[in-house]
Amino acid sequence: MKFAANRKRLFRLKQEVMKLTGRSVETEPTVSSSAISNQIAVQTKTRTKNPAGPPPRSQFANLDWGETNCAHEEILFESDDLRGRWSSASGIWGGKMYICFGYGGAGAHSRRSDIIEVSSSTGNRFFGKSFNVKNDKRGHEPPSARQYSSCSSIASGLLLHAGRHGPAKVLNDTWLLSLPSAQWVKGSASDGPECFRHCSIPVGNGILVFFGLQRIGMGSPDSHPLNSS
């Protein structure tokens, strides 16, 4: 067995060291193969009982991707221009999904500034339509066209942050899509992190923005809390 052979080599090496240092040489202990087998069995049993080890494979046996009830052809859009979007932000509020900004559209290759509201129709079908949002009461222009924003659902609506208006134009503004009043509210904070392809999660009535890119090829390791009042 490899275990016994390694043991012999280690003992011989120890003998050579003891000769060079002038110490008495030990005799090689004899260990039966059954004792070695028992030792290996005990070690294996101990490792099996280790709670820090990986869980049994059977715990994950039932995890699998299921069939969706929302196939592409089952989402009915009021116009073809609402199809073919990517790099949008989306969030759920009041039982409806809101698809915000992004890139594309039917025959269009440009960044978008509009909102799509998706609600349930009949059966497993969903209906998507343009969602009209009123301008900020303080006279601010609505959000510029962008992609790669983040969107988090909070009590007063959807909080959207930053994104990219162009390859060299990374944004740092924050907007509240106030719901159900359907009105833009521009955040007062002007020194938010410039980022796109980032993530945000709701924390209380604000968000935590983390990671993403600050410019092409430059990632951000930071996180930034943003409170909404």
Disulfide bonds with the S-S distance in Angstrom:
none
